[in-house]
């Protein structure tokens, strides 16, 4: 690609400039603005802008995933609140037979004066007065219990309705942000395609490290510290060459945390589809203590994750437009590692 042609290219405004994506408080993540800057005048400037946008998109990718984790949690809160409301309303309904019986008793009960006038002896008066006192005490106690149950049911239903509204609003905001990020991804991929093969390779290496030779899967699995770790490595290495798909978590396409969650699911371990959430799981290990199967993380805050395979290498779903590959674990922004198994 000649430098002269670079100035005539049409670089998308979605990649080169943009306003921050707004955020509903309930989703609790903040999406960064798109790269801002003038139209590049050289091939190096163009490649640099594309690389920077690719890094930003990796961060946005993770923030969307973390937002999804938050939304899922809020949906569960809403479901739990609804169940609590149903339980409270059932408890209130349980008082209905007692209230019906009380209403019948109230219609036939004698007043204290009636008890005095109709009694044949002082002993009868005392007996009837005692009975009326017991009825009154029971009535007051029952009504107090009913009042408490009613307030509890009303509060539980109000909490459930509020939680449901919050979860719905958070989901709607997340979907809006997904659509906006997807438009940035489309613009990025179009700009990436305008680069020469050499420039594309340089951008990819800058974002996600150079592609390395694939280790022998059988040897990697045999050297794994446990059978389960071997299963994780085998599942991950089998996906080499699978395309990068934003939000992907199946063999038709992966993003970074989608690949790690898929590989661990192969041995029955559930990981959230979020590199940041995964970075809070398991046990922290130092760079010198890395073992095959450990999750390795990048960025501060974390925005990327891969699976260590040994000999300084990791397998990961690298970045937009690039398939699952093996690269060096010592690419930029290394942030630490966690041992899950």
BALOBA-1460 file (C-alpha; in Angstrom, 3 decimals):
// residues 341
<rec num="1" residu="x" x="0.000" y="0.000" z="0.000"/>
<rec num="2" residu="x" x="1.421" y="3.379" z="-0.953"/>
<rec num="3" residu="x" x="1.372" y="6.318" z="1.405"/>
<rec num="4" residu="x" x="-0.119" y="8.486" z="-1.343"/>
<rec num="5" residu="x" x="-3.287" y="6.423" z="-1.454"/>
<rec num="6" residu="x" x="-3.802" y="6.697" z="2.280"/>
<rec num="7" residu="x" x="-4.866" y="10.334" z="2.078"/>
<rec num="8" residu="x" x="-7.638" y="9.517" z="-0.379"/>
<rec num="9" residu="x" x="-9.226" y="6.762" z="1.670"/>
<rec num="10" residu="x" x="-12.557" y="7.373" z="3.354"/>
<rec num="11" residu="x" x="-12.048" y="6.647" z="7.070"/>
<rec num="12" residu="x" x="-15.276" y="6.210" z="8.948"/>
<rec num="13" residu="x" x="-16.345" y="8.849" z="11.446"/>
<rec num="14" residu="x" x="-17.562" y="6.075" z="13.747"/>
<rec num="15" residu="x" x="-13.982" y="4.906" z="14.120"/>
<rec num="16" residu="x" x="-12.204" y="8.248" z="14.146"/>
<rec num="17" residu="x" x="-14.600" y="10.262" z="16.290"/>
<rec num="18" residu="x" x="-17.641" y="9.852" z="18.467"/>
<rec num="19" residu="x" x="-19.398" y="10.822" z="21.682"/>
<rec num="20" residu="x" x="-19.332" y="8.680" z="24.828"/>
<rec num="21" residu="x" x="-22.023" y="6.053" z="25.045"/>
<rec num="22" residu="x" x="-24.417" y="7.042" z="27.806"/>
<rec num="23" residu="x" x="-25.265" y="4.633" z="30.585"/>
<rec num="24" residu="x" x="-28.215" y="3.713" z="32.762"/>
<rec num="25" residu="x" x="-27.162" y="3.708" z="36.404"/>
<rec num="26" residu="x" x="-28.574" y="0.219" z="36.819"/>
<rec num="27" residu="x" x="-26.107" y="-1.294" z="34.350"/>
<rec num="28" residu="x" x="-23.168" y="0.161" z="36.276"/>
<rec num="29" residu="x" x="-20.551" y="0.264" z="33.514"/>
<rec num="30" residu="x" x="-19.090" y="3.199" z="31.591"/>
<rec num="31" residu="x" x="-18.394" y="2.871" z="27.906"/>
<rec num="32" residu="x" x="-15.465" y="4.873" z="26.552"/>
<rec num="33" residu="x" x="-15.789" y="7.307" z="23.648"/>
<rec num="34" residu="x" x="-14.664" y="6.295" z="20.203"/>
<rec num="35" residu="x" x="-11.249" y="7.415" z="19.016"/>
<rec num="36" residu="x" x="-11.168" y="11.088" z="18.136"/>
<rec num="37" residu="x" x="-8.755" y="12.633" z="15.675"/>
<rec num="38" residu="x" x="-8.239" y="14.115" z="12.242"/>
<rec num="39" residu="x" x="-8.286" y="12.053" z="9.068"/>
<rec num="40" residu="x" x="-4.921" y="10.239" z="8.799"/>
<rec num="41" residu="x" x="-2.493" y="11.491" z="6.173"/>
<rec num="42" residu="x" x="-0.073" y="8.548" z="6.123"/>
<rec num="43" residu="x" x="-0.308" y="4.778" z="6.172"/>
<rec num="44" residu="x" x="1.362" y="4.710" z="9.590"/>
<rec num="45" residu="x" x="-1.181" y="7.151" z="11.002"/>
<rec num="46" residu="x" x="-4.046" y="5.122" z="9.557"/>
<rec num="47" residu="x" x="-2.712" y="1.886" z="10.998"/>
<rec num="48" residu="x" x="-2.140" y="3.586" z="14.346"/>
<rec num="49" residu="x" x="-5.703" y="4.850" z="14.473"/>
<rec num="50" residu="x" x="-7.090" y="1.431" z="13.577"/>
<rec num="51" residu="x" x="-4.947" y="-0.206" z="16.254"/>
<rec num="52" residu="x" x="-6.098" y="2.284" z="18.889"/>
<rec num="53" residu="x" x="-9.725" y="1.739" z="17.909"/>
<rec num="54" residu="x" x="-9.213" y="-2.011" z="18.140"/>
<rec num="55" residu="x" x="-7.922" y="-1.621" z="21.686"/>
<rec num="56" residu="x" x="-10.890" y="0.556" z="22.582"/>
<rec num="57" residu="x" x="-13.293" y="-1.985" z="21.131"/>
<rec num="58" residu="x" x="-11.720" y="-4.699" z="23.291"/>
<rec num="59" residu="x" x="-12.469" y="-2.555" z="26.331"/>
<rec num="60" residu="x" x="-16.021" y="-1.858" z="25.142"/>
<rec num="61" residu="x" x="-16.522" y="-5.559" z="24.477"/>
<rec num="62" residu="x" x="-15.662" y="-6.350" z="28.093"/>
<rec num="63" residu="x" x="-17.798" y="-3.528" z="29.480"/>
<rec num="64" residu="x" x="-20.814" y="-4.800" z="27.588"/>
<rec num="65" residu="x" x="-20.221" y="-8.278" z="29.003"/>
<rec num="66" residu="x" x="-19.932" y="-6.911" z="32.522"/>
<rec num="67" residu="x" x="-23.122" y="-4.976" z="31.923"/>
<rec num="68" residu="x" x="-24.813" y="-8.228" z="30.925"/>
<rec num="69" residu="x" x="-23.643" y="-9.844" z="34.169"/>
<rec num="70" residu="x" x="-25.156" y="-6.905" z="36.059"/>
<rec num="71" residu="x" x="-28.420" y="-7.139" z="34.139"/>
<rec num="72" residu="x" x="-28.625" y="-10.882" z="34.761"/>
<rec num="73" residu="x" x="-28.123" y="-10.267" z="38.475"/>
<rec num="74" residu="x" x="-30.888" y="-7.661" z="38.468"/>
<rec num="75" residu="x" x="-33.204" y="-10.031" z="36.638"/>
<rec num="76" residu="x" x="-32.523" y="-12.615" z="39.335"/>
<rec num="77" residu="x" x="-33.197" y="-10.004" z="42.027"/>
<rec num="78" residu="x" x="-36.523" y="-9.254" z="40.365"/>
<rec num="79" residu="x" x="-37.411" y="-12.945" z="40.238"/>
<rec num="80" residu="x" x="-36.471" y="-13.408" z="43.900"/>
<rec num="81" residu="x" x="-38.497" y="-10.343" z="44.886"/>
<rec num="82" residu="x" x="-41.512" y="-11.631" z="42.974"/>
<rec num="83" residu="x" x="-41.241" y="-15.000" z="44.748"/>
<rec num="84" residu="x" x="-41.018" y="-13.233" z="48.119"/>
<rec num="85" residu="x" x="-44.106" y="-11.171" z="47.259"/>
<rec num="86" residu="x" x="-46.047" y="-14.268" z="46.296"/>
<rec num="87" residu="x" x="-45.053" y="-15.928" z="49.561"/>
<rec num="88" residu="x" x="-46.063" y="-12.865" z="51.600"/>
<rec num="89" residu="x" x="-49.418" y="-12.674" z="49.832"/>
<rec num="90" residu="x" x="-50.023" y="-16.375" z="50.494"/>
<rec num="91" residu="x" x="-49.275" y="-15.820" z="54.191"/>
<rec num="92" residu="x" x="-51.812" y="-12.989" z="54.247"/>
<rec num="93" residu="x" x="-54.422" y="-15.145" z="52.527"/>
<rec num="94" residu="x" x="-53.915" y="-17.769" z="55.259"/>
<rec num="95" residu="x" x="-55.636" y="-15.455" z="57.742"/>
<rec num="96" residu="x" x="-58.905" y="-15.367" z="55.791"/>
<rec num="97" residu="x" x="-60.575" y="-18.348" z="57.585"/>
<rec num="98" residu="x" x="-59.746" y="-16.872" z="60.987"/>
<rec num="99" residu="x" x="-61.101" y="-13.469" z="59.973"/>
<rec num="100" residu="x" x="-64.317" y="-15.063" z="58.708"/>
<rec num="101" residu="x" x="-64.775" y="-16.934" z="61.998"/>
<rec num="102" residu="x" x="-64.077" y="-13.755" z="63.936"/>
<rec num="103" residu="x" x="-66.758" y="-11.897" z="61.984"/>
<rec num="104" residu="x" x="-69.318" y="-14.547" z="62.905"/>
<rec num="105" residu="x" x="-68.315" y="-14.447" z="66.559"/>
<rec num="106" residu="x" x="-68.576" y="-10.663" z="66.653"/>
<rec num="107" residu="x" x="-72.184" y="-10.855" z="65.478"/>
<rec num="108" residu="x" x="-73.303" y="-13.046" z="68.396"/>
<rec num="109" residu="x" x="-71.046" y="-11.831" z="71.190"/>
<rec num="110" residu="x" x="-72.621" y="-10.279" z="74.268"/>
<rec num="111" residu="x" x="-71.565" y="-6.922" z="75.571"/>
<rec num="112" residu="x" x="-70.376" y="-6.552" z="79.138"/>
<rec num="113" residu="x" x="-73.696" y="-4.881" z="80.147"/>
<rec num="114" residu="x" x="-75.710" y="-7.692" z="78.601"/>
<rec num="115" residu="x" x="-73.615" y="-10.210" z="80.475"/>
<rec num="116" residu="x" x="-74.274" y="-8.377" z="83.788"/>
<rec num="117" residu="x" x="-78.041" y="-8.080" z="83.263"/>
<rec num="118" residu="x" x="-78.602" y="-11.660" z="82.200"/>
<rec num="119" residu="x" x="-76.379" y="-13.364" z="84.739"/>
<rec num="120" residu="x" x="-78.040" y="-15.328" z="87.623"/>
<rec num="121" residu="x" x="-75.080" y="-14.941" z="89.992"/>
<rec num="122" residu="x" x="-71.834" y="-13.137" z="90.563"/>
<rec num="123" residu="x" x="-70.004" y="-16.272" z="89.448"/>
<rec num="124" residu="x" x="-71.828" y="-16.184" z="86.102"/>
<rec num="125" residu="x" x="-70.941" y="-12.525" z="85.686"/>
<rec num="126" residu="x" x="-67.258" y="-13.235" z="86.278"/>
<rec num="127" residu="x" x="-67.310" y="-16.204" z="83.911"/>
<rec num="128" residu="x" x="-68.976" y="-14.284" z="81.096"/>
<rec num="129" residu="x" x="-66.736" y="-11.238" z="81.591"/>
<rec num="130" residu="x" x="-63.645" y="-13.467" z="81.432"/>
<rec num="131" residu="x" x="-64.877" y="-15.067" z="78.229"/>
<rec num="132" residu="x" x="-65.482" y="-11.671" z="76.632"/>
<rec num="133" residu="x" x="-62.012" y="-10.483" z="77.670"/>
<rec num="134" residu="x" x="-60.443" y="-13.554" z="76.065"/>
<rec num="135" residu="x" x="-62.384" y="-12.955" z="72.869"/>
<rec num="136" residu="x" x="-61.296" y="-9.303" z="72.802"/>
<rec num="137" residu="x" x="-57.660" y="-10.203" z="73.418"/>
<rec num="138" residu="x" x="-57.736" y="-12.857" z="70.671"/>
<rec num="139" residu="x" x="-59.379" y="-10.393" z="68.285"/>
<rec num="140" residu="x" x="-56.776" y="-7.696" z="68.933"/>
<rec num="141" residu="x" x="-53.909" y="-10.179" z="68.519"/>
<rec num="142" residu="x" x="-55.286" y="-11.610" z="65.310"/>
<rec num="143" residu="x" x="-55.904" y="-8.187" z="63.790"/>
<rec num="144" residu="x" x="-52.376" y="-7.115" z="64.726"/>
<rec num="145" residu="x" x="-50.945" y="-10.177" z="62.984"/>
<rec num="146" residu="x" x="-53.092" y="-9.541" z="59.918"/>
<rec num="147" residu="x" x="-51.966" y="-5.905" z="59.794"/>
<rec num="148" residu="x" x="-48.302" y="-6.911" z="59.921"/>
<rec num="149" residu="x" x="-48.815" y="-9.544" z="57.219"/>
<rec num="150" residu="x" x="-50.636" y="-7.082" z="55.002"/>
<rec num="151" residu="x" x="-47.892" y="-4.475" z="55.281"/>
<rec num="152" residu="x" x="-45.281" y="-7.141" z="54.537"/>
<rec num="153" residu="x" x="-47.189" y="-8.307" z="51.455"/>
<rec num="154" residu="x" x="-47.650" y="-4.776" z="50.167"/>
<rec num="155" residu="x" x="-43.967" y="-3.937" z="50.654"/>
<rec num="156" residu="x" x="-42.843" y="-7.186" z="49.044"/>
<rec num="157" residu="x" x="-45.018" y="-6.539" z="45.994"/>
<rec num="158" residu="x" x="-43.761" y="-2.955" z="45.726"/>
<rec num="159" residu="x" x="-40.160" y="-4.220" z="45.924"/>
<rec num="160" residu="x" x="-40.884" y="-6.829" z="43.257"/>
<rec num="161" residu="x" x="-42.439" y="-4.277" z="40.912"/>
<rec num="162" residu="x" x="-39.516" y="-1.870" z="41.408"/>
<rec num="163" residu="x" x="-36.952" y="-4.622" z="40.814"/>
<rec num="164" residu="x" x="-38.748" y="-5.733" z="37.650"/>
<rec num="165" residu="x" x="-38.829" y="-2.165" z="36.306"/>
<rec num="166" residu="x" x="-35.141" y="-1.670" z="37.073"/>
<rec num="167" residu="x" x="-34.174" y="-4.935" z="35.382"/>
<rec num="168" residu="x" x="-36.257" y="-4.059" z="32.326"/>
<rec num="169" residu="x" x="-34.721" y="-0.583" z="32.075"/>
<rec num="170" residu="x" x="-31.195" y="-1.970" z="32.498"/>
<rec num="171" residu="x" x="-31.764" y="-4.551" z="29.769"/>
<rec num="172" residu="x" x="-33.148" y="-1.924" z="27.385"/>
<rec num="173" residu="x" x="-30.116" y="0.307" z="27.986"/>
<rec num="174" residu="x" x="-27.737" y="-2.609" z="27.498"/>
<rec num="175" residu="x" x="-29.375" y="-3.497" z="24.184"/>
<rec num="176" residu="x" x="-29.046" y="0.112" z="23.056"/>
<rec num="177" residu="x" x="-25.358" y="0.124" z="23.949"/>
<rec num="178" residu="x" x="-24.824" y="-3.178" z="22.148"/>
<rec num="179" residu="x" x="-26.276" y="-1.677" z="18.982"/>
<rec num="180" residu="x" x="-24.012" y="1.367" z="19.226"/>
<rec num="181" residu="x" x="-20.909" y="-0.723" z="19.865"/>
<rec num="182" residu="x" x="-21.825" y="-2.963" z="16.933"/>
<rec num="183" residu="x" x="-21.861" y="0.105" z="14.677"/>
<rec num="184" residu="x" x="-18.345" y="0.955" z="15.880"/>
<rec num="185" residu="x" x="-17.227" y="-2.619" z="15.231"/>
<rec num="186" residu="x" x="-18.576" y="-2.476" z="11.677"/>
<rec num="187" residu="x" x="-16.696" y="0.776" z="11.065"/>
<rec num="188" residu="x" x="-13.499" y="-0.643" z="12.562"/>
<rec num="189" residu="x" x="-13.631" y="-3.754" z="10.403"/>
<rec num="190" residu="x" x="-14.190" y="-1.646" z="7.294"/>
<rec num="191" residu="x" x="-11.177" y="0.507" z="8.155"/>
<rec num="192" residu="x" x="-9.094" y="-2.575" z="8.934"/>
<rec num="193" residu="x" x="-9.873" y="-3.987" z="5.487"/>
<rec num="194" residu="x" x="-8.475" y="-0.824" z="3.893"/>
<rec num="195" residu="x" x="-5.035" y="-1.578" z="5.319"/>
<rec num="196" residu="x" x="-2.446" y="-3.614" z="3.462"/>
<rec num="197" residu="x" x="-1.698" y="-7.172" z="4.612"/>
<rec num="198" residu="x" x="1.489" y="-5.977" z="6.284"/>
<rec num="199" residu="x" x="-0.349" y="-3.177" z="8.073"/>
<rec num="200" residu="x" x="-3.087" y="-5.551" z="9.181"/>
<rec num="201" residu="x" x="-0.495" y="-7.923" z="10.626"/>
<rec num="202" residu="x" x="1.170" y="-5.049" z="12.461"/>
<rec num="203" residu="x" x="-2.155" y="-3.846" z="13.901"/>
<rec num="204" residu="x" x="-3.099" y="-7.344" z="15.054"/>
<rec num="205" residu="x" x="0.312" y="-7.914" z="16.656"/>
<rec num="206" residu="x" x="0.053" y="-4.529" z="18.362"/>
<rec num="207" residu="x" x="-3.331" y="-5.355" z="19.854"/>
<rec num="208" residu="x" x="-3.062" y="-9.068" z="20.534"/>
<rec num="209" residu="x" x="0.504" y="-10.257" z="19.998"/>
<rec num="210" residu="x" x="2.066" y="-12.118" z="17.068"/>
<rec num="211" residu="x" x="0.742" y="-15.512" z="16.044"/>
<rec num="212" residu="x" x="2.972" y="-18.350" z="17.279"/>
<rec num="213" residu="x" x="3.232" y="-21.991" z="16.296"/>
<rec num="214" residu="x" x="0.487" y="-24.205" z="17.680"/>
<rec num="215" residu="x" x="1.780" y="-26.672" z="20.290"/>
<rec num="216" residu="x" x="0.991" y="-30.361" z="19.924"/>
<rec num="217" residu="x" x="-2.376" y="-30.811" z="21.641"/>
<rec num="218" residu="x" x="-1.637" y="-34.358" z="22.810"/>
<rec num="219" residu="x" x="1.608" y="-33.245" z="24.413"/>
<rec num="220" residu="x" x="-0.057" y="-30.267" z="26.082"/>
<rec num="221" residu="x" x="-2.877" y="-32.419" z="27.462"/>
<rec num="222" residu="x" x="-0.439" y="-35.083" z="28.663"/>
<rec num="223" residu="x" x="1.589" y="-32.466" z="30.539"/>
<rec num="224" residu="x" x="-1.461" y="-30.874" z="32.179"/>
<rec num="225" residu="x" x="-1.450" y="-30.876" z="35.998"/>
<rec num="226" residu="x" x="-4.791" y="-32.732" z="36.095"/>
<rec num="227" residu="x" x="-7.288" y="-34.487" z="33.873"/>
<rec num="228" residu="x" x="-9.742" y="-31.604" z="34.131"/>
<rec num="229" residu="x" x="-7.093" y="-29.075" z="33.138"/>
<rec num="230" residu="x" x="-6.219" y="-31.326" z="30.207"/>
<rec num="231" residu="x" x="-9.870" y="-31.253" z="29.176"/>
<rec num="232" residu="x" x="-9.900" y="-27.448" z="29.284"/>
<rec num="233" residu="x" x="-6.745" y="-27.215" z="27.155"/>
<rec num="234" residu="x" x="-8.000" y="-29.753" z="24.648"/>
<rec num="235" residu="x" x="-11.311" y="-27.897" z="24.251"/>
<rec num="236" residu="x" x="-9.563" y="-24.534" z="23.807"/>
<rec num="237" residu="x" x="-6.873" y="-25.702" z="21.375"/>
<rec num="238" residu="x" x="-9.516" y="-27.423" z="19.243"/>
<rec num="239" residu="x" x="-10.952" y="-23.970" z="18.505"/>
<rec num="240" residu="x" x="-7.805" y="-22.555" z="16.878"/>
<rec num="241" residu="x" x="-8.839" y="-20.901" z="13.622"/>
<rec num="242" residu="x" x="-12.413" y="-20.275" z="14.800"/>
<rec num="243" residu="x" x="-13.423" y="-16.721" z="13.879"/>
<rec num="244" residu="x" x="-13.669" y="-13.925" z="16.417"/>
<rec num="245" residu="x" x="-17.330" y="-13.047" z="16.983"/>
<rec num="246" residu="x" x="-18.305" y="-10.340" z="19.415"/>
<rec num="247" residu="x" x="-20.318" y="-11.976" z="22.194"/>
<rec num="248" residu="x" x="-19.615" y="-15.429" z="20.732"/>
<rec num="249" residu="x" x="-19.311" y="-18.475" z="22.992"/>
<rec num="250" residu="x" x="-19.766" y="-21.398" z="20.596"/>
<rec num="251" residu="x" x="-17.603" y="-23.073" z="17.932"/>
<rec num="252" residu="x" x="-19.275" y="-20.866" z="15.330"/>
<rec num="253" residu="x" x="-17.382" y="-17.912" z="16.823"/>
<rec num="254" residu="x" x="-15.804" y="-16.708" z="20.087"/>
<rec num="255" residu="x" x="-14.747" y="-13.595" z="21.859"/>
<rec num="256" residu="x" x="-12.129" y="-13.848" z="24.614"/>
<rec num="257" residu="x" x="-14.288" y="-14.677" z="27.634"/>
<rec num="258" residu="x" x="-16.617" y="-16.711" z="25.437"/>
<rec num="259" residu="x" x="-13.707" y="-19.033" z="24.594"/>
<rec num="260" residu="x" x="-12.555" y="-19.417" z="28.203"/>
<rec num="261" residu="x" x="-16.078" y="-20.079" z="29.470"/>
<rec num="262" residu="x" x="-16.603" y="-22.617" z="26.653"/>
<rec num="263" residu="x" x="-13.353" y="-24.444" z="27.423"/>
<rec num="264" residu="x" x="-14.069" y="-24.670" z="31.148"/>
<rec num="265" residu="x" x="-17.647" y="-25.755" z="30.525"/>
<rec num="266" residu="x" x="-16.156" y="-28.814" z="28.790"/>
<rec num="267" residu="x" x="-15.156" y="-30.101" z="32.243"/>
<rec num="268" residu="x" x="-18.299" y="-28.923" z="34.036"/>
<rec num="269" residu="x" x="-16.986" y="-25.595" z="35.364"/>
<rec num="270" residu="x" x="-19.231" y="-22.579" z="34.811"/>
<rec num="271" residu="x" x="-17.528" y="-19.234" z="34.214"/>
<rec num="272" residu="x" x="-19.350" y="-15.934" z="33.601"/>
<rec num="273" residu="x" x="-19.053" y="-14.531" z="30.081"/>
<rec num="274" residu="x" x="-16.920" y="-11.619" z="31.284"/>
<rec num="275" residu="x" x="-13.136" y="-11.445" z="31.570"/>
<rec num="276" residu="x" x="-13.425" y="-8.982" z="34.458"/>
<rec num="277" residu="x" x="-15.780" y="-11.269" z="36.365"/>
<rec num="278" residu="x" x="-13.498" y="-14.229" z="35.650"/>
<rec num="279" residu="x" x="-10.534" y="-12.265" z="37.017"/>
<rec num="280" residu="x" x="-12.179" y="-12.337" z="40.446"/>
<rec num="281" residu="x" x="-12.508" y="-16.127" z="40.513"/>
<rec num="282" residu="x" x="-10.125" y="-18.867" z="41.616"/>
<rec num="283" residu="x" x="-6.712" y="-18.209" z="43.161"/>
<rec num="284" residu="x" x="-4.206" y="-15.565" z="42.077"/>
<rec num="285" residu="x" x="-0.884" y="-16.884" z="40.720"/>
<rec num="286" residu="x" x="2.271" y="-15.007" z="39.794"/>
<rec num="287" residu="x" x="3.781" y="-14.952" z="36.307"/>
<rec num="288" residu="x" x="6.561" y="-17.307" z="37.461"/>
<rec num="289" residu="x" x="4.026" y="-19.789" z="38.859"/>
<rec num="290" residu="x" x="1.863" y="-20.095" z="35.743"/>
<rec num="291" residu="x" x="0.649" y="-23.585" z="34.909"/>
<rec num="292" residu="x" x="-1.227" y="-24.799" z="31.829"/>
<rec num="293" residu="x" x="-4.924" y="-24.102" z="32.217"/>
<rec num="294" residu="x" x="-4.494" y="-20.897" z="34.236"/>
<rec num="295" residu="x" x="-6.461" y="-17.898" z="33.036"/>
<rec num="296" residu="x" x="-4.285" y="-14.923" z="32.098"/>
<rec num="297" residu="x" x="-5.686" y="-11.407" z="32.101"/>
<rec num="298" residu="x" x="-4.844" y="-8.119" z="30.439"/>
<rec num="299" residu="x" x="-5.643" y="-4.468" z="31.059"/>
<rec num="300" residu="x" x="-6.396" y="-2.326" z="34.092"/>
<rec num="301" residu="x" x="-9.279" y="-2.652" z="34.537"/>
<rec num="302" residu="x" x="-9.271" y="-6.111" z="32.966"/>
<rec num="303" residu="x" x="-10.648" y="-6.303" z="29.419"/>
<rec num="304" residu="x" x="-9.118" y="-9.487" z="27.971"/>
<rec num="305" residu="x" x="-8.469" y="-13.108" z="28.980"/>
<rec num="306" residu="x" x="-6.687" y="-16.143" z="27.538"/>
<rec num="307" residu="x" x="-5.718" y="-19.660" z="28.653"/>
<rec num="308" residu="x" x="-2.085" y="-20.418" z="29.386"/>
<rec num="309" residu="x" x="-0.811" y="-23.512" z="27.546"/>
<rec num="310" residu="x" x="2.797" y="-23.548" z="28.781"/>
<rec num="311" residu="x" x="6.181" y="-22.349" z="27.505"/>
<rec num="312" residu="x" x="5.116" y="-18.699" z="27.654"/>
<rec num="313" residu="x" x="2.203" y="-19.243" z="25.272"/>
<rec num="314" residu="x" x="-1.535" y="-18.819" z="25.567"/>
<rec num="315" residu="x" x="-4.552" y="-19.607" z="23.404"/>
<rec num="316" residu="x" x="-7.160" y="-16.882" z="23.106"/>
<rec num="317" residu="x" x="-9.799" y="-15.293" z="20.932"/>
<rec num="318" residu="x" x="-7.681" y="-12.299" z="20.075"/>
<rec num="319" residu="x" x="-9.565" y="-9.407" z="18.553"/>
<rec num="320" residu="x" x="-12.041" y="-8.361" z="15.899"/>
<rec num="321" residu="x" x="-11.362" y="-9.910" z="12.522"/>
<rec num="322" residu="x" x="-8.776" y="-12.374" z="13.884"/>
<rec num="323" residu="x" x="-9.389" y="-16.068" z="14.631"/>
<rec num="324" residu="x" x="-8.564" y="-17.959" z="17.811"/>
<rec num="325" residu="x" x="-4.776" y="-18.366" z="17.909"/>
<rec num="326" residu="x" x="-1.755" y="-19.078" z="20.075"/>
<rec num="327" residu="x" x="0.387" y="-16.073" z="21.008"/>
<rec num="328" residu="x" x="2.850" y="-15.046" z="23.681"/>
<rec num="329" residu="x" x="1.428" y="-14.505" z="27.151"/>
<rec num="330" residu="x" x="3.787" y="-11.545" z="27.487"/>
<rec num="331" residu="x" x="1.883" y="-9.244" z="25.159"/>
<rec num="332" residu="x" x="1.253" y="-5.725" z="26.445"/>
<rec num="333" residu="x" x="-1.058" y="-4.948" z="29.375"/>
<rec num="334" residu="x" x="-0.457" y="-8.268" z="31.173"/>
<rec num="335" residu="x" x="-2.377" y="-7.910" z="34.445"/>
<rec num="336" residu="x" x="-2.119" y="-11.259" z="36.222"/>
<rec num="337" residu="x" x="-3.465" y="-14.795" z="36.324"/>
<rec num="338" residu="x" x="-5.970" y="-16.917" z="38.233"/>
<rec num="339" residu="x" x="-6.041" y="-20.658" z="38.785"/>
<rec num="340" residu="x" x="-9.562" y="-22.040" z="38.547"/>
<rec num="341" residu="x" x="-8.793" y="-25.783" z="38.855"/>
